[in-house]
Amino acid sequence: MPNSKTDIVIGNLRELTDVRLSLHEKQIAHLGELAELLCDEAGEDEIFFRDEAFAARYRELTGLPSLSSVSPLNAHRVAVAEGILSAASRAMLLKRLTDSLGIRGLQAAGTFFDEPPGEENETISYMKSSYADEAYTCFSTLLREPKVLYGHDFAEICENVYYGRCAYCILPIENSTDGRLAGFRGLIMKYGLRITKICRVETGGEGRTVFALLKKTLTLPIGDEAPMFEFRVTAENGLLPLLCAAEVCGMQPLFVHSVPGESRSYDMIMTIDDEGFCGFLSFLHLEYPAFIPTGMYGEIRD
């Protein structure tokens, strides 16, 4: 029926939505202006996300607003909504900032990591098995003169990379029966290894195992189809701000896994968006400085 109470409420909500959309547009414009000003403030001696003075300035300008004007009845709900909007705004700001500084695209992502490439002798260490042999055959096509160093156990092959006896190792990281293999993830973290490529090996019937090619340093997956970024993060206030920032930067979450035995610690895998990746990395460095990158990689497909 016309002019019902429902119609009136819906009309009021639509008016508020129109106002909110207009405010969003204005906010985006002002965030762009602020990004330019912060770009001018960024020092030349230290890249902005490692500069403590810049980080303090960023926190000062982007802190959550006071809720003193909000009634106690609605304070929690308003705080939740404001937290979402604030995370999105901060991500927009940092995306604009990296663009203004010329730090843009996958190729520029190396700016965010201090990991010298080192010497790569193209030797791959792994534990011999028919499935690992198949993974080696797959990964070896990436190298010019691949060689093999077999190990007696998985810890040894990780140590071979860690101590420089070889450049790469191969580990199974997931299978269709058990899902993610926590023990092998533990080895990756213990030895500070980084995933540089993955492949899937058929293991009989409909079973499959995902093998990873790992090294001591990160590799930019230039030219890979559908590259992924994997990292570990501790999110004391939940994952919503991080997921909002990812959405703003075009990064789509593929997997989110709780780390066994570690409260509010997660392993996350996201697609890499070439346009927004550097903005997202800025967000991680400033909002979650203890995050650990565990790989940037593509998948070798048949």
WOSULSUL-V389261 format. One record per helix or strand of 2 or more residues. SS is the DSSP state (a for helix, b for strand). FROM is the first residue (numbers start at 1). LEN is the number of residues. If there is no record, write none. Layout:
BEGIN
SS:FROM:LEN  SS:FROM:LEN
END
This chain:
BEGIN
a:5:37  a:48:3  a:52:11  a:75:26  a:106:7  b:123:4  a:130:11  b:147:4  a:154:9  b:168:8  b:179:2  a:182:9  b:194:9  b:208:8  b:228:7  a:240:9  b:253:6  b:265:7  a:277:11  b:292:9
END
